[in-house]
Amino acid sequence: MMKHQEPVTASTRAVNVAGAVMAVKFKDGVLLSTDTLVTYGSMRAYRDQPRFINVNNETVAVSSGEASDYQEIKKLFEEKQEFDEIANDGAQFYKPKDYWNYLSRI
C-alpha cells in the first residue's frame, strides 16, 4: 500500500503577494498585464517587481500570488528553455502546451 505524499512546495503560506493579472485576446495576439506591487502583509515590499516570464517566442507566463513561487517557476522555465535550445539545436522548440504540462507536474 502506497503512502500519501505531500506535494513539494517552495513556500508554506503566502507572505510576499502580488495580485492582478489581466489578458485580452485580439485579432493579432494577446495583451497581458499585471500589477508590479508586492506586499509583505499589509506593507508595500517592492513597487516595481516584474511578473512576466518571457519563455520563448510563443510562450509568456504571467504570475500572481507568492513572490517566491514566481521566482522558482521562473528559474525552472529558464532552465527548461536553455535545455531545449541546447538539446534541440534550434530544430524544434517546446510549445506553450509543453510548458503547461511541465508546470502541472512539478
Protein Blocks (a to p, Z undefined) as FASTA:
>chain_A
ZZddddddfbfbdfbdcfbdcddddfklccddddfbdcehjacfbfblcfbdcfblmbcc
ddedjfklmmmmmmmmmmmmmmmmmmnnomaccdfklmmmmmmmZZ
